[in-house]
Amino acid sequence: MSTAILTGQPVPGSSIEGDLRSLGFDVRVAADAADAERLVAEAPCDQRVALVDARFVGHVHALRLGLTDPRFSLAAVPGAVTAQPDGRATLTRALARENSSGGGTAVAVDSLPDRIVTALAEDGADVYRPELGSLVAAVPADPQARNEARQAVADVDDEAVRLKSAVKSRDGFFTTHFISPYSRYIARWCARRGLTPNQVTTASLITALIAAACAATGTRGGFIAAGVLLIASFVLDCTDGQLARYSLQYSTLGAWLDATFDRAKEYAYYAGLALGAARGGDDVWALALGAMILQTCRHVVDFSFNEANHDATANTSPTAALSDKLDSVGWTVWVRRMIVLPIGERWAMIAVLTAVTTPRITFYVLLVGCAFAATYTTAGRVLRSLTRKAQRTDRAAKALADLADNGPLAGLLARVSRGSLSGPRAAVALAGTAILALTLFSGDKWATVGSALVYAIAAGQALDRPLKGALDWLVPPLFRAAEYGTVLILAARADVNGALPAAFGLVGAVAYHHYDTVYRIRGNAGAPPAWLVRAVGGHEGRTLLVTVLAAALTASQFTVALTVMAVAVALLVLVESIRFWVSAGAPAVHDEGEPA
């Protein structure tokens, strides 16, 4: 149990002790600052400890936000400060120094927790201070101020604030107006019954998988059930995050599950639609794989652009200024959020089309919508990049290189052909991708193998210096499109049963590896280990291998080879990913909204 230590003069009739106990704290009372230091030292080292001024007046939810959020080592609100086990030493040093300097004599007048927060700031410690908004957190200095603070507490319903804050401040139109108005109450219902966000996330996955199974039946009833269940899965997907924010039940495992399950649910549903169409005699596996490739490449564009620019200096442009100006016009905000087809709008569209049309029409509309959204967002980002004079950091360049996923073959070829390809790195990647695409559509199998080798050389050359150019963030999505597109085209050309489903499995396994890389980078944990990148060959190695297999094997043998590759890659990346994300050193990555 966490320990809260009350300091300062107690106030008759104060509810602070009961409020702290309701939040799960074991409450201790310190006679003075020296006693507070002793009690902090006696508290179990593996538990949270908090210092709270006994005169505190405020909402319980203000205390909850300041004292129970598991994401931060040190946190504070006016009149209270807390430290988790990894921040205990820092808090203890600040408290000891404050007492040794004579500050302890002021405990009856000043707020000891607030003075500790000041001391922590002077030490350069990172102390989280939550935005309280209309919530009250104060240490009144006299009876009149106390009465005013109590009246301010009575004037604001902290439960209403808590429910409102459970919903993300920035979300899509469909989610904001058709899901969140009631899903927040489902989140509260779950919290009051002791359910965890991870349990709700798992329920969302199971619901989506059942939806995919219904779609796979190929019947009209199955398609209608699939559409309804897909929406239900999305409601639960919103609920898990709202539950985490409502009850502050954040966890590393939960963040990883939420991030990866969204992709698994959507792509499993694509597979279910393809299976259902096949039962009716319509082969749409190429469309399903194309939709997965397009959606994955859209995400890589988002991730690469954001990583390239989030810490860049002089990061302004006329295009960005225009975008900010448009955001000040209310209706344009919703239009611009909807046309990029975010997850809420996309899933709603898929669900409705599944129920009332056919899988082929569903995929056609999905591909057109996603292609338009991808063109819109990518064009805007290219314009921003060309018109801004940003200075990108070494961290950004490293993140882009990790997202590129170059393997040992690219590294070897880069050393052999060092400096042979000059110009912007994005142009080098584009040239290699274009050469590969031309030969893929030519139909000459061994020419495709040669172009894949040229592509591997270009991949190595593209990363022979830091990716700090204006458009170098395009390098990772170009590589994703090249690799995934190669698998799609060669599997479609094989023209045998099972080739495209095997290709779907391979691209799905590789895409998981790339999403896993993204979330590690977001958590400042770096790329997956070098041995894993070598084991799965890097994007250029896999691309070359697929072209060689397509040229050397019969169509049936090629299908088997794709299946074996899919299983091998999936096993490697899943085992390593699970090992990493359940380990103690995994970062807490909280996905606050999918941009596309």
N, C-alpha and C positions, 0 to 999 in steps of 0.2 A: 504493500500500500504506500502511496505517496505521502509525504509529510509536509504539512503547512505549519509554519511558526508565526504566531501572532506577536507583533512588537508594538510598543507604544502604550498609551493609556487606554484601557478598556472603556467602552461606552455602554452604560446601562441600556438594556433593551435592544442592543445591536444584534442583527441576525447573521453576522459574518461567520461565526463558528458553524452554525447550521448550514449556511450556504457552502462552505468549504467541505463539510462532511458529505453534502449531497453530490459533490463533484468527485468524491472518492478519496479525500485527504484525511489522514490522521492528524488531528489538530493538537499542537503544543503551544503553550503560552510562555513567552520569554519575559523575565522581570526587567531586563535592560539589554543593551546592545551586546555586552559581554556574554550574557546568558544566551542570547540568540546565536552567537558564534559557537557556543558550546553545543547547543541543540543541533545546529547544522552539522557539526563534526560527528555527533552521535547518530545521526540519521543513517540508515543503511546506504552504503556507497553505490549500490546497484539500483537505487530508486530515485525518483524525482523529489526535489525539495523546493519549497517555496517560502519566501518571506512576505508577510502581508501585514500592513498597518492595521491595528485593531480598530482605528477610526474610519476604515474604508466604508464608503457609501456608494452603492452602484448596483447595476443589474447582475444577476447570476450569470447571464450569458457573456457579459463583459469579462467576468472572472474566468469563465470557461475558455473563451478565446485567448486570454492572456496566459493561463496557467496549465492548460491540458493539451495543447496542440503538440502532437508527437514529432512534428517535422523539424522543430527548432531546438537547438541545444540550450539557448538562453532566450527568454521572452519576458515581457513586462507590460503592464498597464499602470496608470497612475495609482500608487499605493501598494503595488505588488510586483514581485519579481520571482522568477522561477528558473531552475536549472535542471536539466536532465543529467544522467550519470556522466556523460562526456563533457558536460559544462560545469560540473561540481567544483573542480579544482579552481577554475577561473572565478567562480562566485566566492569560494572560500578565501582566495587571496584578496579579493576586493573588500570583503567584509573584515578580514583581519587588519588590512591596512587602514580601513576607515576607523576601526576601534583604536588602533595603536596611535593614530594621529590625533586622538582626542575627540573624534566625532561622536563617540558613543555617549558623551554627556548631553548631546542635543536630542536624544531619542524622545524625550517627552515633548519636545516642541516641533522638531522637524520629522519628516517621514523617513525612517531608516531605509525602507526599500527603495524610495526615490533617490536617496543619496548613494545607495549601492549602484543603481542604474547609471547615475552620473559617473561614478568611479569606473564602472565597466566601460563606458563610452570613452573615457580618458585613456583607458588601457588599449583601446582599439578593438574591443570585443564586439562581435556581431550580435546585437540584441534585437530580437524581433518584437515589433510593436504593432499589433493588429489594428486595422482601421475599425473604429468603434461606431462611427456614424452617429446615430441618435442615441446610442447606448451611453449610460452614465458610469463613470469610474472616477472617483474623487476622494480626497482626504480633506474634509472641511476643517478649517482652522478655528471656528467658533460655532456656538449653537445656531446663530442665524444662518450661517453658510450650510450647516448640517440640515436644517429644516428645508432650505431651498433645494439642496441636493436630493433629499427624500421626495420632495414634490416633483422634481424632474424625473426621478425613477418612476413615480406613480403615473406620470403623464405618458410614458412610453411602454407599450406592451412588448416585452423582450421576446416572448414566444413568437409574435408576429414578425419581429425583426429576424429571429433565428430561422423561421421558415423562409422568409424572403432571401436571406443570405445563403440558403442551401442551394439556390438556383444560380447558375453561372450568370454573371452580369452581361456577357456577350455570347449570344447563341443565335442559331438560325431562326427564321420566321416560323417554320412548322413546329420546331421544338418549343419556342417561346410561347406561341399562342394555342397550340393544340396538345402539348404534352405536359409542360411544366405547371400549368394551372392546377393539375390534380396529382401529378407524380410526386410533388413535394409532400403531399399528405400521405401518400403511400410510403414515402421515406420515413415520415414521422411514425407511422403505424409500425414499420419494421423496427425502428429504434426502440419503441416502447415494449416490443416483444423480444428484444435482445438479439435480433438478427444482425449480421455483420454485412458490410459492403461486399466482401468476397463471396458470401453466400448468395447475395442478389446477383452479382456478376455471373456466378456459375449458373444460376437459374436462367439468366438471360441467354447464356450460351446454349443450355439444354433446349430452351424454347426455340431458338433459331435453328438448331439441328433438327428438331422435330418438324419445324416449318420446311426445312430442306427435304426431309423425308416425305412429307406430304406432297411437295412439288414433284418429287421423283416418281410418284404414283402415275402421273400423266393423265389423271382424270380431272374433270371440271370441279368436282367436289374437293379433290386434293388441292387444286390450285387456289380455290377460295379459302380453304383452311390454311394454306401456306401463307397467303397474304395477310390474313387476320393474325396468325401467329408471329409473322415477321414484325408487325406493328407492336404486338405484345412484347416481343423481345426488345424492341427499341424503347418501349416504356420502361422496362426493367433496366435497360442500359443507362437511361437517364436517372433512374431511381438510385442506382448504386452510388453514383457520384454525389447526388443530393444527400443520400444517407451519410456518406463520408463527411460532407461539409456540415450537415446538421449535428452529427454526434462527434465530429472531429476524430473519426476512426480512420486515420490515414495509415497506410502501411506500404512498404516497398513491394511486397508480394501483390497487394491489391492494385497498386499502380501498374505493375507489369501485366497482371491478368486483364485489367481493363483495357490497356493499350493493345495487347495482342489478340484478345478475344474478339474485338470489333472487326479486325481483319479476317479472323477465322470464320466468324459468323457470316459475313458478307460473301466471302469466296466459297464457302460451303454451300450457301444458298444458290450461287451461280451453278455449281456442280449439280445440285438437286434439280434445277430447272432444265439443265442439259439432259439429265437422265430421264426426266419426265417427257421431254420432247422426243427422245429416242424411242420411248415406249409407244409414242404415237406415229412413229415412222419419220420423224424430222430430226436430222442431225445438225445440232447447233453448237457442238463443242467448240468449233473455231470461234464463234461469236462469244461464247462464255470465256474462253481463254483470252480473246481480244479485250473483253470488258475488264478482266482482271489485270491485264497488262496496262491498259490505259489508266485504270484507277491507281495502280501502284506507281506508275511513272508520274502521275499528277502529285502524289504524295512526295515522291523524291524531289520534284521541283520545289514544292513547299519547304521541305526540310533543308534542301541545299541553299535556297535563297535566304532563309531565316538564319541558318548557321553562318553564312557568308557575311551577313549584315548586322547581326544583333549587337555586336560589340565594336562595329566599325566607327571610326571617328570622321567628323565632317560628313555625316551620313544624311544629307538632305538633297532634294532635287525638286525641280518645278513640278514633275509628275506626282511626287509624294505630297507636295503642297496642295495640288489640285484635289488629290484624293481626300486629304484632310478637310478641305473646303466643302467637298461634296458630303462628307460625313456630318456636317453641320446642318444639312437639309434633311429633315426627318425621313421622308419617304424614300430618298435615294439610298439610305443605309440598308433598308430592308430589301430593296430591289437588288442591290449589289451583293448582299448576302445570299439571296436566293439564286441568282444566275450562276454562281460558282457551284451550285448543286452540292451543298454540304450534306453531311450524313443523314440528317433528318429529312430533308427534301428528297434525297436520293432513295432512301428506304421507303418513304411513303409512295413515291412514284413506282418503284419496283413492286410494292405490295398491291397497289391498285391495278397495275397492268397485268400482274400475274393472275389476279382474280377474274378480270374481265376480258383478257385477250389471250394470246398464245405466248409461249416462251420466245419464239422468234421475234415477234413484235416487241416484246419486253426488252430483248437485247438490242434490237435496232434503235429503239428510243433511248435506251441507256447509253449506247455508244455515241449517238448524235449529241445527246445532252452533255455527256462527259467531254466529248471532243470540243464542243463549243466552250464549256467552262475552262478546259485546259488551255485553249487558244486565248481566251480572254485574260486569264490570270498570268500566263507566261508572257504574253505580249506586254502587259502592264509592267511586269517585273523587268523585262528587257529594257523598256523605255526608262524605267527608274535607274537601272544600272548604267545606262549610257549617258544619262543627264546628271548623275551625281558624281561627286569627286571624293568618294569615300576612300579612306586609308584602311585597308583590311589588316587584321592582326595575324600573328603567327598561329594563334589558336584556331582562327577561322580557316586558315589554309590547311592546318592539320586535320580539322574536321572534314573538310571537303575531300582530302586525300583518303581518309578512312572510309567515307561514303562511296568513293570511287570503287573500292574493293578490288584493286589490282592484285594479281597473284604472282607467283614466282616466275612464270613465263614472261610476263611483262617486264619484270625487273631485270631478267637476264637479257632480253632483247634491247632494253633501254641502255644497258651497259655496252652492248655490242655496237649499237647504232647511235651512240650518244651524240646529240646535237645535230642529227641529220634532218630533223623537222623543226623549222623555226616558226615564229609567229605566235599569236595568242593561243594559249593552251586549249581553250574551247574550240578554236578553229581546227586544231590538230585532231581533237576528239571527233569533231563533226566530219572531217575528211575521212578518217578511218571508218566511221559509221556509214558514210555515204558509199564508199567503195564496197563495203560488205553488203549493203542493201542492193546495190546495182547487180552484183553477181547472184544474190539470192533470187532475184526476180528473173535472171537470165535463164535459169534452169540447168546450168552446167555444174554438176556436182563437184568436180575436182577444181574448177575455177573458184567455186565457193570456198573450198579448203584454202586455196592460195589467198583469197581475199580475207579470210579469217586470220591468216598469219600476218597479213599487212595490218589488219585491225589490231592484233596483239602488239605489233611494233608501235602503232599510233598510241595505244593505251600506255605503253611504257614511256613514250616521248611526252605524252600529255602531262605526266607527273614527274618529269625530270627537273622541274623547278617549282617553287611554291605556287599554289593556285590563288594568286592575289589580283588577277586581272578583273576588269569590269564584268565580264561575262563568264568567268571561270566556274561559277556556280552551276553552269549548264553541263559541266563535264560528267558528274554522276548520273543525271537523268539520261544523257545521251548513251552512256554505257548500259543503263538498265534497258532502254528501248532496243539497243542493238542485240543484247543477249536474249531478252525475252522474245523479241521479234524473230530472231533466228530460229529458236525452238518452235515457234508457232508456224512459220512458213515451211520449214522442213517436215514437220509432223503432218501438216495439211497436204504437202506434196506426196507423202508416203501413200496416202489414199487407201489405208487398210483400217479395219476395225481395231480400235484400241490405241491407235497412234496419238490422236488428239487428247483422249483422256490421260494417257501417260504423260504427254507434254504438259497438260494442266497440272498434274501432280508434281512434275519437276519444277515448273515455274513457281508453283505455290511454295515448295520447299525452299527454293532460292530466295523468293520474295520474303519469306519469314526471316531468313538470315539477314537480309538487308534491313528489314524493320527492326530486328534485334540490334543491329549496329546503330540505327538511329536513336533508339531509346538509351543505349549505353552512352552515346555521345551527349544526349540531352542531360544525362545525370553526371556529366563530367567524369565518366569512368573510362573513357577512351574506347577504341575499337575492340572487337573480339580478339582473343589471343592469336598471335601470328601462326601458331600451329594449325588452328582451325582454318584460317584463310588458305594456308598451303594445302591442307587436306582436301578442301573442296575446290581447289584449283584457281580461285580468282575468276572474275567474270570472263577474262580473255581466254583462260585455260578451258573453262567449261564450253565457251562458244566454239573454240577450235575443235574440241573433242566431239561435240555434237555434229559439226560439219564432216569430220572424218568418219564418224559412225554412219552418217547418212550416205556418204559416198561409197563406203566399203561394204556395207551390209545390205541384205535384201530388206524390203519394207517390213516384213514380219520380224526379222531379226532386229531391225532398228527400233521397232516398238518395244521389244523385250529390253533392249539396251537403255532406252529412255526410262523404262520402269525401274530397272536396276539403279540407274543414276538417281532417280527421284527418291527411292527408298534409302540409298546410301547417304545422300545429302540431308534428307530429313532426319535420319537417325543421328548424324554427326551434329547438326546445328541444334536439334532439340535437346539432346543430352547436355551439350555444353551450355545452352541457354538456361535450361532449368537449373543446372548446377550453379550458374552465376547468380541468377535472380533470387534463389532461395538462400544464398550465402549471406553471412553477416555483413559483408562489405558491399552489397548491392546498393546502388543509389535509390533514393525515393523520387521517382519521376512521376509527376502528376499531370496527366494529359487533360488540360483545361479546355479542350475543344479542338476538334479536327478542322483545319482550315479548308479542306476540300473533301 
